[in-house]
Structure formats: structure tokens, C-alpha cells
């Protein structure tokens, strides 16, 4: 009983601390800035890939490549510093969503899993924000593909490592198909302040959201496929990140068209994040 009481007290304390942070007036603007930063990163990845697909320069790259592109622009350090701050804002909002249950997922098994997904999102974007900060400070950062291969190699070295990596790959494919489901149902519209949008804005927000989510679904499915290949061959070098997944699409029959379509979808996803930055409902209870 004492152990259970201690856990409950710790949980209540964490909840009070989260509410104190979430109640600060700067949280919502920073979170909206976070969606803007996320939109910039995905938009750049999509634009570079589209240029590569249509033969006008560009390259297939990942989020780190997009950050490097920002750094290479005039006033790049300043701009990338702003993106890093925005990404930290998105990390903060993801943690608020997890701890405050802003989407009313509840405390059953499904709800806890969905809230833990926000924690996973926070971890991923915290790493991206750290990479951006390192680039601004001139200390560089690890490449996304090599980092993925490193942790895959560590998992493969564990007992039942191949099964574990294969399971993660299957889960990522499932996550990709969940994006297809979200694109088909357009339930993401419930998160928007539709009453503040014109009919034209609603239409284009829905189109961008559907196209963008479908493109992300394709990318996740490809990443998951390569993870399963790595598990089957027990070879971490088979793993591909975002940039590798886009390059794999380009190497398929009709590859430029396939890559171009997914690239434009990633641009649409970037635009959808700009919509979220403006119209996302952020009710903190």
C-alpha cells in the first residue's frame, strides 16, 4: 500500500507541476511557433526532394539535411536558432499533451499508449532541436541515417534482437497505415478551430492534411520495411531514415514520379503544420 501511495503522490505532484507550466501565458505561443518550425523542416525536405525528382537540383535528405539547408542561407545561424527554439516549443507542447491529456484519451490501455506516443514525439523532436542547436554553435551533429543504424545494431546484438527489430519495423509500418486512416477519415479537422476558418480555408486545410498525412504514411511504411529487412538479414546497414526512404522511392520503376508525388505530399504536410500553428485547438484543462 505504501508503494502505491508513493506512486500516486508522485503522479499528483507531476500533474501539479505540469499544470503550473501549462498555465504560463507563453506556452501556447511557443507551441504554435513549434508547429511553424515543424512545418518549415518538412516543407524543406519536400521541396529538396521535389527538385531532385523533377531534375532541377535538390536532393533526397532527412530533417537534419533540411536544418543544414537553413544554416547555409543568408543569416542562417539566426534562422536556424529560431527553428531550434520552435522545435523546443513543439517538444514542450507534446509533453503537455501527454501529461495533461489535452485530447481526452483517458487512462485505459489505449489512452495511455496514445499519450506515451506524445512522449515519443517529444523525444524525437528534442533530438532534432539539439541537432539544430549544435549546427548553430558549429559543433555539427550525428546524421540521422547513421544514428538509426547505430541503435539498430545495438538492438540486433541483444538476445532476440532480430525479433525485436522486426517488431519495431512492423509497428512503424502500422503507424504508416494509421496515417492513411487519418488521411481517409479527415478526423484531424476536429483539432482545428473550424469556426474561425472560411469555407475556402477549411477545404484547403483538409486537402493539405490528407495529402500530407498520406505522404508521411508512405515514408513510414518504407522505413518500417527496411527495418524488417535489417532484422531478417541481421544487418543494421539495411536501415533507412527519412532521406534513405525517399532515395529508395526514387530508385523504383517510375521513381521520379513516385518521389515527386511523395515530396509534394511532404510540402503539403508542412503547409498543414502552418495551418495548425494558426488554428490548432489548444485547450489545457
C-alpha positions as CSV (number, residue, x, y, z in Angstrom):
1,X,0.0,0.0,0.0
2,X,2.8,2.4,0.9
3,X,4.4,1.8,-2.5
4,X,1.1,2.5,-4.3
5,X,0.5,5.7,-2.2
6,X,4.0,6.9,-3.1
7,X,3.3,6.4,-6.8
8,X,0.0,8.3,-6.5
9,X,1.7,11.1,-4.7
10,X,4.5,11.3,-7.3
11,X,1.9,11.3,-10.0
12,X,-0.1,14.1,-8.4
13,X,3.0,16.1,-7.9
14,X,3.9,15.7,-11.6
15,X,0.4,16.6,-12.6
16,X,0.5,19.8,-10.5
17,X,3.9,20.7,-11.9
18,X,2.6,20.1,-15.5
19,X,-0.4,22.3,-14.8
20,X,1.8,25.1,-13.5
21,X,3.9,25.1,-16.6
22,X,0.9,24.7,-18.9
23,X,-0.8,27.7,-17.3
24,X,2.0,30.1,-18.2
25,X,1.0,32.6,-20.9
26,X,4.0,31.8,-23.1
27,X,3.2,28.1,-23.5
28,X,0.6,28.4,-26.3
29,X,2.5,30.9,-28.5
30,X,5.7,28.8,-28.1
31,X,3.7,25.7,-29.1
32,X,2.3,27.4,-32.1
33,X,5.8,28.5,-33.1
34,X,6.7,24.9,-32.7
35,X,4.2,23.8,-35.4
36,X,5.6,26.6,-37.6
37,X,9.2,25.2,-37.1
38,X,8.0,21.7,-37.9
39,X,6.3,22.9,-41.0
40,X,9.5,24.6,-42.2
41,X,11.5,21.4,-41.7
42,X,9.0,19.1,-43.5
43,X,8.4,21.7,-46.2
44,X,12.2,22.0,-47.0
45,X,12.6,18.2,-47.1
46,X,9.7,18.0,-49.5
47,X,11.0,20.9,-51.7
48,X,14.5,19.5,-51.9
49,X,13.1,16.0,-52.8
50,X,10.7,17.5,-55.4
51,X,13.6,19.4,-57.0
52,X,15.6,16.1,-57.2
53,X,12.6,14.3,-58.7
54,X,11.9,16.9,-61.4
55,X,15.6,17.4,-62.3
56,X,16.0,20.9,-61.0
57,X,18.7,20.3,-58.4
58,X,17.8,19.4,-54.9
59,X,18.4,16.1,-53.1
60,X,16.7,13.5,-51.1
61,X,17.5,14.3,-47.5
62,X,16.2,14.0,-44.0
63,X,15.3,16.5,-41.3
64,X,19.0,17.2,-40.5
65,X,19.6,17.9,-44.1
66,X,16.8,20.5,-44.0
67,X,18.4,22.1,-41.0
68,X,21.7,22.2,-42.8
69,X,20.0,23.9,-45.7
70,X,18.6,26.6,-43.4
71,X,22.1,27.1,-42.0
72,X,23.5,27.6,-45.5
73,X,21.2,30.6,-46.2
74,X,22.0,34.2,-45.5
75,X,21.5,34.8,-41.8
76,X,21.4,31.0,-41.5
77,X,22.6,30.8,-37.9
78,X,19.9,33.2,-36.7
79,X,17.1,31.5,-38.7
80,X,18.2,28.0,-37.5
81,X,18.3,29.3,-34.0
82,X,14.7,30.4,-34.3
83,X,13.8,26.9,-35.7
84,X,15.6,25.3,-32.8
85,X,13.5,27.4,-30.3
86,X,10.4,26.5,-32.2
87,X,11.2,22.8,-32.1
88,X,11.7,23.0,-28.3
89,X,8.2,24.6,-28.2
90,X,6.8,21.6,-30.0
91,X,8.6,19.3,-27.6
92,X,7.0,21.2,-24.7
93,X,3.6,21.0,-26.2
94,X,3.9,17.3,-26.8
95,X,4.8,16.8,-23.1
96,X,1.8,18.9,-22.1
97,X,-0.4,16.7,-24.3
98,X,1.0,13.6,-22.6
99,X,0.7,14.8,-19.0
100,X,-2.4,16.9,-19.2
101,X,-4.3,14.6,-21.6
102,X,-5.4,17.6,-23.7
103,X,-7.0,15.2,-26.2
104,X,-9.1,13.4,-23.6
105,X,-7.5,10.0,-24.4
106,X,-8.2,8.7,-20.8
107,X,-6.2,6.3,-18.7
108,X,-7.2,3.0,-20.2
109,X,-4.6,1.0,-22.1
110,X,-5.4,2.6,-25.4
111,X,-5.3,6.1,-23.9
112,X,-2.0,5.5,-22.1
113,X,-0.5,4.2,-25.3
114,X,-1.6,7.3,-27.2
115,X,-0.2,9.6,-24.5
116,X,3.1,7.7,-24.5
117,X,3.1,8.4,-28.2
118,X,3.4,12.1,-27.4
119,X,6.3,11.4,-25.1
120,X,8.0,9.5,-28.0
121,X,7.3,12.5,-30.3
122,X,8.9,14.8,-27.7
123,X,12.0,12.7,-27.6
124,X,12.3,12.7,-31.4
125,X,11.9,16.4,-31.8
126,X,14.1,17.1,-28.7
127,X,16.9,15.3,-30.6
128,X,16.2,17.4,-33.7
129,X,16.2,20.6,-31.7
130,X,19.6,19.5,-30.2
131,X,20.9,18.9,-33.7
132,X,19.8,22.3,-34.8
133,X,21.5,23.9,-31.7
134,X,24.7,22.1,-32.4
135,X,24.7,23.2,-36.0
136,X,24.1,26.8,-34.9
137,X,27.1,26.5,-32.5
138,X,29.2,24.9,-35.2
139,X,29.6,21.6,-33.4
140,X,27.7,19.6,-36.0
141,X,25.6,16.6,-35.2
142,X,25.2,13.0,-36.0
143,X,23.5,12.0,-39.2
144,X,20.0,10.6,-38.9
145,X,20.7,7.5,-41.0
146,X,23.9,6.5,-39.1
147,X,22.2,7.1,-35.8
148,X,19.3,4.8,-36.9
149,X,21.8,2.2,-37.9
150,X,23.7,2.5,-34.6
151,X,20.7,1.8,-32.4
152,X,19.5,-0.9,-34.7
153,X,23.0,-2.6,-34.4
154,X,22.7,-2.4,-30.6
155,X,19.3,-4.0,-30.7
156,X,20.4,-6.7,-33.1
157,X,23.2,-7.6,-30.7
158,X,20.7,-8.3,-27.9
159,X,19.0,-11.7,-27.2
160,X,16.0,-12.0,-29.6
161,X,17.3,-8.8,-31.2
162,X,16.1,-9.8,-34.7
163,X,12.6,-10.3,-33.4
164,X,12.7,-7.0,-31.6
165,X,13.9,-5.0,-34.6
166,X,11.3,-6.8,-36.8
167,X,8.6,-6.0,-34.4
168,X,9.6,-2.3,-34.4
169,X,9.6,-2.3,-38.2
170,X,6.1,-3.8,-38.2
171,X,4.9,-1.2,-35.7
172,X,6.3,1.6,-37.9
173,X,4.5,0.1,-40.9
174,X,1.3,0.0,-38.8
175,X,1.9,3.6,-37.9
176,X,2.2,4.5,-41.6
177,X,-1.1,2.8,-42.3
178,X,-2.6,4.7,-39.3
179,X,-1.6,7.9,-41.2
180,X,-3.5,6.6,-44.3
181,X,-6.6,6.1,-42.0
182,X,-6.3,9.6,-40.6
183,X,-6.0,10.9,-44.2
184,X,-9.1,9.0,-45.3
185,X,-11.3,9.9,-42.3
186,X,-10.0,13.5,-42.1
187,X,-10.7,13.4,-38.3
188,X,-7.7,15.7,-37.9
189,X,-10.2,18.5,-38.7
190,X,-11.6,18.1,-35.1
191,X,-8.4,19.7,-33.8
192,X,-8.9,22.9,-35.8
193,X,-10.8,26.0,-34.9
194,X,-13.2,25.5,-37.8
195,X,-15.5,28.3,-36.6
196,X,-12.7,30.8,-37.3
197,X,-11.9,29.5,-40.8
198,X,-13.6,30.4,-44.1
199,X,-15.0,27.7,-46.3
200,X,-12.1,28.0,-48.6
201,X,-9.6,27.7,-45.7
202,X,-11.4,24.6,-44.5
203,X,-11.3,23.0,-47.9
204,X,-7.6,23.6,-48.5
205,X,-6.6,22.7,-44.9
206,X,-8.4,19.4,-45.4
207,X,-6.7,18.8,-48.7
208,X,-3.2,19.6,-47.4
209,X,-3.8,17.5,-44.3
210,X,-5.0,14.5,-46.3
211,X,-2.2,14.7,-48.9
212,X,0.5,15.3,-46.2
213,X,-0.6,12.5,-43.9
214,X,-0.8,10.1,-46.8
215,X,2.8,11.0,-47.9
216,X,4.0,10.5,-44.3
217,X,2.3,7.2,-44.3
218,X,4.2,6.1,-47.4
219,X,7.5,7.2,-45.8
220,X,6.8,5.4,-42.5
221,X,5.9,2.2,-44.4
222,X,9.2,2.3,-46.4
223,X,11.2,2.9,-43.2
224,X,9.4,0.0,-41.5
225,X,10.1,-2.2,-44.5
226,X,13.8,-1.6,-44.3
227,X,13.8,-2.3,-40.6
228,X,12.2,-5.7,-41.3
229,X,14.9,-6.3,-43.9
230,X,17.6,-5.4,-41.4
231,X,16.0,-7.9,-38.9
232,X,15.8,-10.7,-41.5
233,X,19.5,-10.3,-42.6
234,X,20.7,-9.2,-39.1
235,X,22.4,-6.3,-40.9
236,X,21.9,-2.8,-39.5
237,X,23.2,-1.2,-42.7
238,X,19.8,-2.1,-44.3
239,X,18.1,0.5,-42.2
240,X,17.0,3.7,-43.9
241,X,15.8,7.0,-42.3
242,X,13.7,9.7,-44.0
243,X,16.3,10.6,-46.6
244,X,17.0,6.9,-47.4
245,X,13.3,6.2,-47.7
246,X,13.0,9.0,-50.3
247,X,16.0,7.7,-52.1
248,X,14.5,4.2,-52.2
249,X,11.3,5.6,-53.8
250,X,13.4,7.3,-56.4
251,X,15.1,4.0,-57.4
252,X,11.8,2.3,-58.1
253,X,10.1,2.0,-61.6
254,X,8.6,5.4,-62.3
255,X,10.8,6.5,-59.4
256,X,10.9,10.3,-60.2
257,X,7.1,10.4,-60.4
258,X,6.7,8.5,-57.2
259,X,9.3,10.5,-55.4
260,X,7.8,13.7,-56.8
261,X,4.3,12.8,-55.5
262,X,5.6,11.9,-52.0
263,X,7.8,15.1,-52.0
264,X,4.8,17.3,-52.8
265,X,2.9,15.5,-50.1
266,X,5.6,16.4,-47.6
267,X,5.4,20.0,-48.7
268,X,1.6,19.7,-48.1
269,X,2.3,18.4,-44.7
270,X,4.5,21.4,-44.0
271,X,1.7,23.7,-45.0
272,X,-0.7,21.7,-42.9
273,X,1.5,22.4,-39.9
274,X,1.3,26.1,-40.7
275,X,-2.4,25.7,-40.5
276,X,-2.1,24.0,-37.1
277,X,0.1,26.9,-35.9
278,X,-2.7,29.3,-36.6
279,X,-5.9,27.3,-36.0
280,X,-4.9,24.4,-33.7
281,X,-7.2,24.0,-30.7
282,X,-5.1,24.1,-27.5
283,X,-7.5,23.6,-24.6
284,X,-5.5,23.0,-21.4
285,X,-7.7,21.7,-18.6
